[in-house]
Amino acid sequence: MQPRNMSMSGVVDLAAVKAAQEAKAKAEQARAEAARQGGAGAVSPADLVIDVDEASFERDVLQRSAEVPVVIDFWAEWCQPCKQLSPVLERLAVEYSGRFLLAKIDVDANQMLMQQFGVQGIPAVFAVVAGQALPLFQGAAAEDQIRQTLDQLIQVAEQRFGLTGLAVDPDAEPGGAAPAPMPAGPYDALLEAAVQALDAGDLGGAVQAYKNVLNDDPGNSEAQLGLAQAELLQRVQGMDPQQVRKEAAERPADVAAQIAAADLDLVGGHVEDAFGRLIETVQRTVGDDRDAVRRRLLELFEVVGPDDPRVIGARRALARALF
């Protein structure tokens, strides 16, 4: 597969600049506080390549992107082109000496992140700069093309966002310089408003309240979970369970019917039935229909929680169905 989206021109709009400025201000505040407290300094070369999952994404990618461009390598153990590309990216991360951070994401174990970035095939390489996601390229690429893309990325990060990268000390202990914690946002009132809306049966209000939090803090796990649950309840509101299940039984190839039945399964506590129904539907479908089922399944994973054993098992089953 030929690399694509190699150009960085025109990737930053005014809204991104505003968001970057806010992220930069927060990062500077956090770094100043860390410095006052004798915080972390230079990083080891070994810290320039990190493994990231859904649990650590906010800390290791979103927060770090306020001080250094974070290049994301979406890969999988079974992907042969990934085994050619990943070592090149890892070597360049060390060679560029802190001008960018390389985050490696295993798509089999982190399909929610894969879906959020719109990854259609691997290897796929993205960047996050001051919280803004940028597609770089998909598929194997020649090293000179990769270098050109990295140089453009670093230039954009420095000129438009003021990100100069990380200080690197070859003698530093690996893991010795953790990212400075970002100041907590004033989200308690918004989250409480969402809970009150749920208790009052105002599902639309709850959805909007959670979205208000996520607009400012996309990695807020409490808001992510609350939004997924509120949207699920909103979807099943007004459904006739008997009719939905009858249509799903009579029309196994009807994607909308199967998705609706899966929503009801989950609300009723039949978690494995919901997951199994959608995985079977993925196996029977192609194209846009398959993608719609996959997206709903990932949303249901979010409702149950990424650490639930049923989610972990269903993720593996989904990966087998897709690949």
Contacts in CASP RR format, 6 or more apart in sequence:
PFRMAT RR
TARGET T0000
AUTHOR 0000-0000-0000
METHOD contacts of the structure
MODEL  1
MQPRNMSMSGVVDLAAVKAAQEAKAKAEQARAEAARQGGAGAVSPADLVI
DVDEASFERDVLQRSAEVPVVIDFWAEWCQPCKQLSPVLERLAVEYSGRF
LLAKIDVDANQMLMQQFGVQGIPAVFAVVAGQALPLFQGAAAEDQIRQTL
DQLIQVAEQRFGLTGLAVDPDAEPGGAAPAPMPAGPYDALLEAAVQALDA
GDLGGAVQAYKNVLNDDPGNSEAQLGLAQAELLQRVQGMDPQQVRKEAAE
RPADVAAQIAAADLDLVGGHVEDAFGRLIETVQRTVGDDRDAVRRRLLEL
FEVVGPDDPRVIGARRALARALF
1 81 0 8 1.000
1 138 0 8 1.000
1 139 0 8 1.000
1 140 0 8 1.000
2 139 0 8 1.000
3 137 0 8 1.000
3 138 0 8 1.000
3 139 0 8 1.000
3 140 0 8 1.000
3 141 0 8 1.000
3 142 0 8 1.000
3 145 0 8 1.000
4 137 0 8 1.000
4 138 0 8 1.000
5 135 0 8 1.000
5 136 0 8 1.000
5 137 0 8 1.000
5 138 0 8 1.000
6 136 0 8 1.000
6 137 0 8 1.000
6 141 0 8 1.000
6 145 0 8 1.000
6 148 0 8 1.000
6 149 0 8 1.000
7 152 0 8 1.000
8 134 0 8 1.000
8 149 0 8 1.000
8 152 0 8 1.000
8 153 0 8 1.000
8 155 0 8 1.000
8 156 0 8 1.000
9 152 0 8 1.000
11 134 0 8 1.000
11 156 0 8 1.000
12 20 0 8 1.000
12 132 0 8 1.000
12 156 0 8 1.000
12 160 0 8 1.000
16 130 0 8 1.000
16 132 0 8 1.000
17 160 0 8 1.000
17 161 0 8 1.000
19 130 0 8 1.000
19 131 0 8 1.000
19 132 0 8 1.000
20 129 0 8 1.000
20 130 0 8 1.000
20 131 0 8 1.000
20 132 0 8 1.000
20 160 0 8 1.000
20 161 0 8 1.000
21 130 0 8 1.000
21 161 0 8 1.000
23 65 0 8 1.000
23 66 0 8 1.000
23 130 0 8 1.000
23 131 0 8 1.000
24 66 0 8 1.000
24 130 0 8 1.000
24 161 0 8 1.000
24 162 0 8 1.000
24 163 0 8 1.000
26 66 0 8 1.000
26 182 0 8 1.000
26 183 0 8 1.000
27 63 0 8 1.000
27 66 0 8 1.000
27 67 0 8 1.000
27 180 0 8 1.000
27 182 0 8 1.000
29 183 0 8 1.000
30 180 0 8 1.000
30 181 0 8 1.000
30 182 0 8 1.000
30 183 0 8 1.000
31 67 0 8 1.000
31 180 0 8 1.000
33 180 0 8 1.000
34 40 0 8 1.000
34 180 0 8 1.000
39 180 0 8 1.000
40 176 0 8 1.000
40 177 0 8 1.000
40 178 0 8 1.000
40 180 0 8 1.000
41 167 0 8 1.000
41 169 0 8 1.000
41 172 0 8 1.000
41 177 0 8 1.000
42 166 0 8 1.000
42 167 0 8 1.000
42 168 0 8 1.000
42 169 0 8 1.000
42 172 0 8 1.000
42 177 0 8 1.000
43 98 0 8 1.000
43 166 0 8 1.000
43 167 0 8 1.000
43 168 0 8 1.000
43 169 0 8 1.000
43 172 0 8 1.000
43 175 0 8 1.000
43 176 0 8 1.000
43 177 0 8 1.000
44 168 0 8 1.000
44 169 0 8 1.000
44 170 0 8 1.000
44 172 0 8 1.000
44 173 0 8 1.000
44 174 0 8 1.000
44 175 0 8 1.000
44 176 0 8 1.000
44 177 0 8 1.000
45 94 0 8 1.000
45 97 0 8 1.000
45 168 0 8 1.000
45 170 0 8 1.000
46 174 0 8 1.000
46 175 0 8 1.000
47 172 0 8 1.000
47 174 0 8 1.000
47 175 0 8 1.000
47 176 0 8 1.000
47 177 0 8 1.000
48 93 0 8 1.000
48 94 0 8 1.000
48 97 0 8 1.000
48 98 0 8 1.000
48 101 0 8 1.000
48 102 0 8 1.000
48 166 0 8 1.000
48 168 0 8 1.000
49 90 0 8 1.000
49 93 0 8 1.000
49 94 0 8 1.000
49 102 0 8 1.000
49 104 0 8 1.000
50 60 0 8 1.000
50 101 0 8 1.000
50 102 0 8 1.000
50 103 0 8 1.000
50 104 0 8 1.000
51 103 0 8 1.000
51 104 0 8 1.000
51 105 0 8 1.000
51 106 0 8 1.000
52 60 0 8 1.000
52 61 0 8 1.000
52 72 0 8 1.000
52 103 0 8 1.000
52 104 0 8 1.000
52 105 0 8 1.000
52 110 0 8 1.000
53 105 0 8 1.000
53 106 0 8 1.000
53 109 0 8 1.000
53 110 0 8 1.000
53 113 0 8 1.000
54 110 0 8 1.000
54 112 0 8 1.000
54 113 0 8 1.000
54 306 0 8 1.000
55 306 0 8 1.000
57 113 0 8 1.000
57 219 0 8 1.000
58 219 0 8 1.000
58 220 0 8 1.000
58 221 0 8 1.000
59 179 0 8 1.000
60 70 0 8 1.000
60 103 0 8 1.000
60 179 0 8 1.000
61 70 0 8 1.000
61 72 0 8 1.000
61 103 0 8 1.000
61 128 0 8 1.000
62 128 0 8 1.000
62 131 0 8 1.000
62 218 0 8 1.000
62 219 0 8 1.000
63 179 0 8 1.000
63 180 0 8 1.000
63 181 0 8 1.000
63 182 0 8 1.000
64 70 0 8 1.000
64 101 0 8 1.000
64 179 0 8 1.000
65 128 0 8 1.000
65 129 0 8 1.000
65 130 0 8 1.000
65 131 0 8 1.000
65 132 0 8 1.000
66 130 0 8 1.000
66 131 0 8 1.000
66 163 0 8 1.000
66 182 0 8 1.000
67 163 0 8 1.000
67 165 0 8 1.000
67 166 0 8 1.000
67 179 0 8 1.000
68 98 0 8 1.000
68 99 0 8 1.000
68 100 0 8 1.000
68 101 0 8 1.000
68 157 0 8 1.000
68 163 0 8 1.000
68 165 0 8 1.000
68 166 0 8 1.000
69 99 0 8 1.000
69 100 0 8 1.000
69 101 0 8 1.000
69 127 0 8 1.000
69 128 0 8 1.000
69 129 0 8 1.000
69 153 0 8 1.000
69 154 0 8 1.000
69 157 0 8 1.000
69 163 0 8 1.000
69 165 0 8 1.000
70 100 0 8 1.000
70 101 0 8 1.000
70 102 0 8 1.000
70 103 0 8 1.000
70 127 0 8 1.000
70 128 0 8 1.000
70 129 0 8 1.000
71 89 0 8 1.000
71 93 0 8 1.000
71 100 0 8 1.000
71 101 0 8 1.000
71 102 0 8 1.000
71 103 0 8 1.000
71 125 0 8 1.000
71 126 0 8 1.000
71 127 0 8 1.000
71 136 0 8 1.000
71 150 0 8 1.000
71 153 0 8 1.000
72 103 0 8 1.000
72 104 0 8 1.000
72 105 0 8 1.000
72 117 0 8 1.000
72 125 0 8 1.000
72 126 0 8 1.000
72 127 0 8 1.000
72 128 0 8 1.000
73 82 0 8 1.000
73 85 0 8 1.000
73 86 0 8 1.000
73 89 0 8 1.000
73 102 0 8 1.000
73 103 0 8 1.000
73 104 0 8 1.000
73 105 0 8 1.000
73 123 0 8 1.000
73 125 0 8 1.000
74 105 0 8 1.000
74 107 0 8 1.000
74 114 0 8 1.000
74 117 0 8 1.000
74 119 0 8 1.000
74 121 0 8 1.000
74 122 0 8 1.000
74 123 0 8 1.000
74 124 0 8 1.000
74 125 0 8 1.000
74 126 0 8 1.000
75 82 0 8 1.000
75 85 0 8 1.000
75 86 0 8 1.000
75 104 0 8 1.000
75 105 0 8 1.000
75 106 0 8 1.000
75 107 0 8 1.000
75 122 0 8 1.000
75 123 0 8 1.000
76 82 0 8 1.000
76 106 0 8 1.000
76 107 0 8 1.000
76 108 0 8 1.000
76 122 0 8 1.000
76 323 0 8 1.000
77 106 0 8 1.000
77 108 0 8 1.000
78 323 0 8 1.000
79 122 0 8 1.000
79 123 0 8 1.000
81 122 0 8 1.000
81 123 0 8 1.000
81 139 0 8 1.000
81 140 0 8 1.000
82 122 0 8 1.000
82 123 0 8 1.000
84 140 0 8 1.000
85 123 0 8 1.000
85 125 0 8 1.000
85 139 0 8 1.000
85 140 0 8 1.000
85 141 0 8 1.000
86 104 0 8 1.000
86 123 0 8 1.000
88 143 0 8 1.000
88 146 0 8 1.000
89 102 0 8 1.000
89 125 0 8 1.000
89 146 0 8 1.000
90 102 0 8 1.000
92 143 0 8 1.000
92 146 0 8 1.000
92 147 0 8 1.000
92 150 0 8 1.000
93 100 0 8 1.000
93 101 0 8 1.000
93 102 0 8 1.000
96 150 0 8 1.000
96 154 0 8 1.000
97 168 0 8 1.000
98 165 0 8 1.000
98 166 0 8 1.000
98 167 0 8 1.000
98 168 0 8 1.000
99 150 0 8 1.000
99 154 0 8 1.000
99 165 0 8 1.000
100 127 0 8 1.000
100 150 0 8 1.000
100 153 0 8 1.000
100 154 0 8 1.000
100 157 0 8 1.000
100 165 0 8 1.000
101 166 0 8 1.000
105 113 0 8 1.000
105 114 0 8 1.000
107 113 0 8 1.000
107 114 0 8 1.000
107 119 0 8 1.000
107 122 0 8 1.000
107 319 0 8 1.000
108 315 0 8 1.000
108 316 0 8 1.000
108 319 0 8 1.000
109 315 0 8 1.000
111 298 0 8 1.000
111 301 0 8 1.000
111 315 0 8 1.000
111 318 0 8 1.000
111 319 0 8 1.000
112 298 0 8 1.000
112 301 0 8 1.000
112 302 0 8 1.000
112 306 0 8 1.000
115 294 0 8 1.000
115 295 0 8 1.000
115 298 0 8 1.000
117 124 0 8 1.000
117 126 0 8 1.000
117 133 0 8 1.000
120 138 0 8 1.000
121 138 0 8 1.000
121 139 0 8 1.000
122 138 0 8 1.000
122 139 0 8 1.000
123 138 0 8 1.000
123 139 0 8 1.000
123 140 0 8 1.000
124 135 0 8 1.000
124 137 0 8 1.000
124 138 0 8 1.000
124 139 0 8 1.000
125 136 0 8 1.000
125 137 0 8 1.000
125 138 0 8 1.000
126 133 0 8 1.000
126 134 0 8 1.000
126 135 0 8 1.000
126 136 0 8 1.000
127 133 0 8 1.000
127 134 0 8 1.000
127 136 0 8 1.000
127 153 0 8 1.000
128 134 0 8 1.000
129 153 0 8 1.000
129 156 0 8 1.000
129 157 0 8 1.000
129 161 0 8 1.000
129 163 0 8 1.000
130 157 0 8 1.000
130 161 0 8 1.000
130 163 0 8 1.000
131 218 0 8 1.000
134 153 0 8 1.000
136 149 0 8 1.000
136 153 0 8 1.000
137 145 0 8 1.000
137 146 0 8 1.000
137 149 0 8 1.000
141 149 0 8 1.000
157 163 0 8 1.000
157 165 0 8 1.000
158 164 0 8 1.000
166 177 0 8 1.000
185 216 0 8 1.000
185 217 0 8 1.000
187 213 0 8 1.000
187 216 0 8 1.000
187 217 0 8 1.000
187 220 0 8 1.000
187 222 0 8 1.000
187 223 0 8 1.000
190 209 0 8 1.000
190 212 0 8 1.000
190 213 0 8 1.000
190 223 0 8 1.000
191 209 0 8 1.000
191 210 0 8 1.000
191 213 0 8 1.000
191 222 0 8 1.000
191 223 0 8 1.000
193 209 0 8 1.000
194 205 0 8 1.000
194 206 0 8 1.000
194 209 0 8 1.000
194 210 0 8 1.000
194 213 0 8 1.000
194 223 0 8 1.000
194 226 0 8 1.000
194 230 0 8 1.000
195 206 0 8 1.000
197 203 0 8 1.000
197 204 0 8 1.000
197 205 0 8 1.000
197 206 0 8 1.000
197 209 0 8 1.000
198 206 0 8 1.000
198 230 0 8 1.000
198 233 0 8 1.000
203 230 0 8 1.000
203 233 0 8 1.000
203 234 0 8 1.000
203 237 0 8 1.000
204 230 0 8 1.000
204 234 0 8 1.000
206 226 0 8 1.000
206 230 0 8 1.000
207 227 0 8 1.000
207 230 0 8 1.000
207 231 0 8 1.000
207 234 0 8 1.000
210 223 0 8 1.000
210 224 0 8 1.000
210 226 0 8 1.000
210 227 0 8 1.000
210 230 0 8 1.000
211 227 0 8 1.000
213 220 0 8 1.000
213 222 0 8 1.000
213 223 0 8 1.000
214 220 0 8 1.000
214 223 0 8 1.000
214 224 0 8 1.000
214 227 0 8 1.000
217 223 0 8 1.000
224 302 0 8 1.000
225 302 0 8 1.000
225 303 0 8 1.000
225 305 0 8 1.000
228 299 0 8 1.000
228 300 0 8 1.000
228 302 0 8 1.000
228 303 0 8 1.000
229 303 0 8 1.000
231 299 0 8 1.000
232 263 0 8 1.000
232 266 0 8 1.000
232 267 0 8 1.000
232 299 0 8 1.000
232 300 0 8 1.000
232 303 0 8 1.000
233 267 0 8 1.000
235 260 0 8 1.000
235 263 0 8 1.000
236 263 0 8 1.000
236 264 0 8 1.000
236 267 0 8 1.000
239 260 0 8 1.000
239 263 0 8 1.000
239 264 0 8 1.000
241 264 0 8 1.000
244 257 0 8 1.000
244 260 0 8 1.000
244 261 0 8 1.000
244 264 0 8 1.000
245 261 0 8 1.000
245 264 0 8 1.000
247 254 0 8 1.000
247 257 0 8 1.000
247 260 0 8 1.000
247 261 0 8 1.000
248 254 0 8 1.000
248 257 0 8 1.000
248 258 0 8 1.000
248 260 0 8 1.000
248 261 0 8 1.000
248 277 0 8 1.000
251 257 0 8 1.000
252 258 0 8 1.000
252 281 0 8 1.000
252 284 0 8 1.000
253 284 0 8 1.000
253 285 0 8 1.000
255 281 0 8 1.000
255 285 0 8 1.000
255 289 0 8 1.000
255 292 0 8 1.000
255 293 0 8 1.000
258 277 0 8 1.000
258 278 0 8 1.000
258 281 0 8 1.000
258 293 0 8 1.000
259 278 0 8 1.000
259 281 0 8 1.000
259 292 0 8 1.000
259 293 0 8 1.000
259 296 0 8 1.000
261 277 0 8 1.000
262 274 0 8 1.000
262 275 0 8 1.000
262 277 0 8 1.000
262 278 0 8 1.000
262 296 0 8 1.000
262 297 0 8 1.000
262 300 0 8 1.000
263 274 0 8 1.000
263 296 0 8 1.000
263 300 0 8 1.000
265 271 0 8 1.000
265 273 0 8 1.000
265 274 0 8 1.000
265 277 0 8 1.000
266 274 0 8 1.000
266 300 0 8 1.000
266 303 0 8 1.000
266 304 0 8 1.000
271 304 0 8 1.000
271 308 0 8 1.000
271 310 0 8 1.000
272 310 0 8 1.000
272 314 0 8 1.000
274 300 0 8 1.000
275 297 0 8 1.000
275 300 0 8 1.000
275 310 0 8 1.000
275 311 0 8 1.000
275 314 0 8 1.000
275 317 0 8 1.000
276 314 0 8 1.000
276 317 0 8 1.000
278 293 0 8 1.000
278 296 0 8 1.000
278 297 0 8 1.000
278 300 0 8 1.000
279 297 0 8 1.000
279 314 0 8 1.000
279 317 0 8 1.000
279 318 0 8 1.000
279 321 0 8 1.000
281 293 0 8 1.000
282 290 0 8 1.000
282 293 0 8 1.000
282 294 0 8 1.000
282 297 0 8 1.000
282 318 0 8 1.000
282 321 0 8 1.000
282 322 0 8 1.000
283 321 0 8 1.000
285 293 0 8 1.000
294 318 0 8 1.000
294 322 0 8 1.000
297 314 0 8 1.000
297 318 0 8 1.000
301 311 0 8 1.000
301 314 0 8 1.000
301 315 0 8 1.000
304 310 0 8 1.000
304 311 0 8 1.000
305 311 0 8 1.000
306 312 0 8 1.000
END
